[in-house]
Amino acid sequence: MGLAERVLAGDGISREEARAVVTSADAELLEVLAASYRVRRRHFGDTVQLFFLMNAKSGLCPEDCGYCSQSKISTADIPRYNLLAPDTILDAARLAAERQAKTFCIVISARGPSEREIDAVCAIVPQIKARHELNVCACLGLLTPGQARRLADAGVDKVNHNLNTSARYYPSVCSTHTHADRVATLAACRDAGLELCSGGIMGMGEDPDDLVDMAFELRALGVESIPLNFLTAIDGTPLGGSARLTPRDCLRGLAMMRLVNPASEIRVAGGREIQLRSLQPLALYAANSIFVGDYLTTKGQPPAADYALIADLGFTITGGPERGAGCQSSAP
């Protein structure tokens, strides 16, 4: 394809070329993955970084995101609870460290955090860092500039706030806030000195152009960490039964995201076990990160299966944020 050579030379690919990757034929899949792997290896070697999610507040969300089991319109049978006690969150951080995760993600379901919730997160983050060598990512919904600064001052490393899809398609997914609201939160976090973690979801009914538009917007925002989720069609949500992805679709999406965002951390996120199935290992030829353990309201595969998958590829788990060709550090 010649795309890898151009990306490695510092030239970005065009939207038309990115769309061609997403819509390429199955017969070209290995060629597409080979191109994305060359770029991935330049920036991350053969390392894989692990993330661990903690659903610190479940359900009770006033938003109407169609994919989410925690939204106000969802009838999914999920746990619903307010912000967990500090000891419970600290115990989850201990488990994250034991599972060789580099980043511990604190997630709450909300339009945005209350002052009490911001206070609690800002109080717990220094304790986590004092006990474990973990980066901390906070996913708390829409944030004001003041809240973003408080998180940065408390030692939060990055904030997750996904674009989820293109600006064009976003009204098909959610009506209680806008795509622009999400971009404003990312801008507030950037201004506060926080790294950005933002990605999206494949399989919500978007077309290839929506996926490409999101990838280029993430590039324009300079997002350091990009999780690509694959819709888990949860019964009781408006998008339940909507996912029509094949494992090859997922791989093409990951490859395109890598070629558009060559130096960003690309994470194979929620739904990988369901949508990629037996092709899960191939995802790591484009991505360099996975979640280990469970997601927010759905189960992941056992951590031992993830370790085996990584080892079978000849890759290593990285214990640090180093980048660069030949990076081969591994977790102790």
C-alpha positions in Angstrom: 0.0 0.0 0.0 2.9 2.4 0.6 1.0 3.9 3.6 3.4 2.7 6.3 6.4 4.2 4.5 4.7 7.6 4.2 3.5 7.6 7.8 7.0 6.6 9.1 8.5 9.4 7.0 6.2 11.9 8.8 3.6 12.3 6.1 0.0 11.9 7.2 -2.4 9.8 5.2 -5.5 11.5 3.7 -9.1 11.0 4.6 -9.7 9.1 1.4 -6.8 6.7 2.2 -8.1 6.2 5.7 -11.5 5.4 4.3 -9.9 3.0 1.9 -8.3 1.1 4.8 -11.7 0.9 6.7 -13.5 -0.4 3.6 -10.7 -2.6 2.2 -11.4 -6.2 1.1 -10.9 -9.2 3.4 -8.2 -10.3 1.0 -6.2 -7.2 1.9 -6.5 -7.5 5.6 -3.1 -9.0 6.4 -1.5 -6.3 4.2 -3.4 -3.6 6.1 -2.3 -5.1 9.5 1.3 -5.4 8.3 1.3 -1.7 7.5 -0.2 -0.7 10.9 2.3 -3.0 12.7 5.3 -1.3 11.1 4.0 2.0 12.5 3.1 0.6 15.9 6.5 -1.0 16.2 8.3 2.2 15.5 6.7 4.0 18.4 6.0 1.2 20.9 8.2 -1.8 20.0 6.6 -5.1 20.8 5.3 -3.9 24.2 1.7 -3.9 25.5 0.5 -1.6 28.2 -2.3 -2.8 30.5 -5.1 -0.6 31.9 -7.5 -1.6 34.7 -11.0 -0.1 35.1 -12.8 0.6 38.4 -16.5 1.4 38.1 -16.5 3.6 41.2 -20.2 4.7 40.7 -22.6 2.6 38.7 -25.9 3.5 37.0 -27.8 6.5 38.2 -26.8 8.6 35.1 -29.1 11.3 33.8 -27.8 11.1 30.2 -29.5 9.1 27.4 -26.5 7.6 25.5 -28.0 4.8 23.5 -25.1 2.4 23.9 -24.8 2.7 27.7 -26.4 0.3 30.3 -26.0 3.0 32.9 -28.1 5.7 31.2 -31.4 7.0 32.5 -33.3 5.2 29.6 -31.6 1.8 30.1 -33.6 -1.0 31.6 -30.5 -3.3 31.7 -30.1 -5.3 34.9 -26.9 -3.8 36.3 -25.6 -2.9 39.7 -26.5 0.6 40.8 -24.6 2.3 43.6 -23.2 5.7 44.6 -19.5 6.4 44.9 -17.7 3.6 46.5 -15.8 3.9 49.8 -12.1 4.9 49.6 -10.9 1.5 51.0 -12.8 -0.2 48.2 -11.2 2.0 45.5 -7.7 1.5 47.1 -8.2 -2.3 47.1 -9.0 -2.1 43.4 -5.8 -0.1 42.8 -3.9 -2.9 44.6 -5.5 -5.4 42.3 -4.5 -3.3 39.3 -0.9 -3.3 40.4 -0.9 -7.0 41.0 -2.3 -7.6 37.4 0.7 -5.6 36.0 -1.5 -2.7 34.9 0.3 0.6 34.4 -2.8 2.8 34.5 -5.7 2.6 37.0 -8.9 4.2 35.6 -11.5 5.6 38.1 -14.9 5.8 36.3 -18.2 7.2 37.6 -21.5 7.3 35.8 -22.7 10.9 35.7 -23.2 13.9 33.4 -20.4 15.4 35.4 -19.1 15.0 39.0 -20.6 16.6 42.0 -18.3 18.6 44.3 -18.4 15.8 46.8 -17.3 13.3 44.1 -14.5 15.6 42.9 -13.3 16.0 46.5 -13.3 12.2 46.9 -11.3 11.6 43.8 -8.8 14.3 44.6 -8.4 12.8 48.1 -7.9 9.2 46.9 -5.4 9.8 44.0 -2.4 10.8 46.2 -3.0 7.7 48.3 -3.0 5.4 45.3 0.2 6.9 44.0 1.8 6.6 47.4 1.1 2.9 47.5 1.5 1.8 43.9 3.5 2.7 40.8 0.3 3.4 38.8 -0.7 6.2 36.5 -4.2 7.4 37.3 -6.9 8.2 34.7 -10.2 9.7 35.7 -13.4 9.3 33.7 -15.9 11.5 35.4 -18.1 12.9 32.7 -18.2 16.6 31.6 -15.7 18.7 33.4 -15.4 22.5 34.0 -12.0 24.1 33.7 -11.8 24.4 37.5 -12.6 20.7 38.0 -9.9 19.8 35.5 -7.3 21.9 37.3 -8.2 20.3 40.6 -7.7 16.8 39.1 -4.3 17.8 37.7 -3.3 19.3 41.1 -4.3 16.1 42.8 -1.9 14.1 40.6 -4.3 12.6 38.0 -2.3 11.9 34.9 -4.9 11.8 32.2 -8.7 12.2 31.8 -10.8 9.9 29.7 -13.7 11.5 27.8 -14.5 9.7 24.6 -15.8 11.5 21.5 -17.5 8.1 20.7 -18.3 9.0 17.1 -18.2 11.9 14.6 -19.9 15.2 15.2 -22.3 14.4 12.4 -23.5 11.2 13.9 -23.4 12.1 17.5 -27.1 13.2 17.7 -28.1 9.7 16.7 -26.4 8.4 19.8 -27.2 11.0 22.5 -29.6 14.0 22.9 -28.8 15.2 26.5 -25.4 16.6 25.6 -23.6 17.4 22.4 -20.4 16.4 20.7 -19.2 20.0 21.3 -19.7 19.5 25.0 -17.3 16.6 24.9 -14.7 18.6 22.9 -15.0 21.4 25.5 -14.2 19.0 28.3 -11.1 17.8 26.4 -10.0 21.4 25.9 -10.4 22.1 29.6 -8.3 19.1 30.5 -5.6 20.0 28.0 -5.5 23.6 29.4 -5.0 22.1 32.9 -2.0 20.1 31.7 -3.7 16.7 31.7 -3.0 14.1 29.1 -6.1 13.2 27.0 -7.6 9.7 26.7 -10.4 9.8 24.1 -11.7 7.4 21.6 -14.9 5.9 20.3 -17.2 3.0 19.7 -17.5 1.0 16.4 -20.8 -0.7 15.6 -23.4 2.0 16.6 -24.7 2.3 13.0 -22.2 4.9 11.9 -20.7 4.7 8.4 -17.0 4.6 7.5 -16.8 8.3 7.1 -17.9 8.8 10.7 -15.1 6.6 11.9 -12.6 8.4 9.8 -13.8 11.8 10.9 -13.4 10.8 14.5 -9.9 9.5 13.9 -8.8 12.8 12.3 -10.5 14.8 15.0 -8.6 12.8 17.7 -5.4 13.6 15.7 -6.2 17.3 15.6 -6.7 17.3 19.3 -3.4 15.6 19.9 -4.9 12.8 22.0 -2.3 10.7 23.7 -4.4 7.6 24.4 -7.1 6.3 22.1 -9.4 3.5 23.2 -11.4 1.9 20.4 -14.5 0.0 21.7 -16.7 -2.4 19.8 -20.3 -2.1 20.7 -21.5 -4.7 23.2 -25.3 -4.7 22.4 -26.7 -4.8 25.9 -30.3 -5.8 26.3 -32.3 -2.9 27.7 -30.4 -0.2 25.8 -31.6 1.5 22.6 -28.7 -0.1 20.7 -29.2 -3.5 22.1 -29.0 -5.9 19.1 -27.5 -3.2 16.9 -23.9 -4.4 16.5 -23.2 -5.8 13.1 -19.4 -6.0 13.2 -17.2 -8.8 12.0 -13.8 -9.4 13.5 -12.3 -8.1 10.3 -14.2 -4.9 10.6 -12.7 -4.3 14.0 -9.2 -5.0 12.8 -9.6 -2.6 9.9 -10.8 0.1 12.3 -7.8 -0.4 14.6 -5.4 -0.3 11.6 -6.9 2.9 10.3 -6.7 4.5 13.8 -3.0 3.6 14.0 -2.2 5.0 10.6 -4.0 8.2 11.3 -2.6 8.5 14.9 0.8 6.9 14.6 2.4 7.9 17.9 -0.8 7.7 20.0 -1.4 4.8 22.4 -4.2 2.7 20.7 -6.1 0.5 23.1 -8.3 -2.5 22.2 -11.2 -1.7 24.5 -14.7 -2.8 25.5 -16.2 -5.6 23.4 -13.0 -7.1 22.1 -13.7 -10.5 23.4 -17.2 -10.5 21.9 -16.5 -8.9 18.5 -12.9 -10.0 17.7 -13.4 -13.5 19.1 -10.6 -15.8 17.8 -8.9 -12.9 16.0 -8.1 -11.0 19.2 -4.3 -11.5 19.0 -4.2 -9.8 15.6 -5.5 -6.6 17.1 -2.2 -6.1 18.9 -0.4 -5.7 15.5 -2.2 -2.3 15.4 -2.9 -1.5 19.0 -0.4 -1.5 21.9 -2.7 -1.5 24.9 -5.6 -3.5 26.3 -7.8 -3.4 29.4 -7.1 -6.3 31.8 -10.1 -7.7 33.7 -13.7 -6.5 33.5 -15.2 -3.4 32.0 -17.9 -1.2 33.5 -20.9 -3.4 33.5 -19.7 -6.3 31.3 -17.2 -9.0 31.9 -13.8 -9.3 30.3 -11.8 -12.5 29.8 -9.6 -13.8 32.7 -6.3 -11.9 33.0 -4.4 -15.2 32.6 -5.9 -15.4 29.0 -4.6 -11.9 28.3 -1.1 -12.7 29.6 -1.0 -15.8 27.4 -2.2 -13.9 24.4 0.6 -11.4 24.8 3.2 -14.0 25.4 2.1 -16.1 22.4 2.7 -13.1 20.2 6.2 -12.7 21.5 5.3 -9.3 23.0 6.0 -8.1 26.5 4.0 -6.1 29.1 5.5 -2.7 29.6 5.9 -1.4 33.1 6.5 2.2 32.0 5.4 4.9 29.6 8.6 4.7 27.5 8.2 4.9 23.7 10.4 4.3 20.8 11.7 1.6 18.5 13.1 -1.4 20.3 11.3 -0.6 23.5 11.2 -3.9 25.3 10.8 -3.1 29.0 8.6 -5.6 30.8 6.7 -5.5 34.1 8.4 -7.1 37.1 
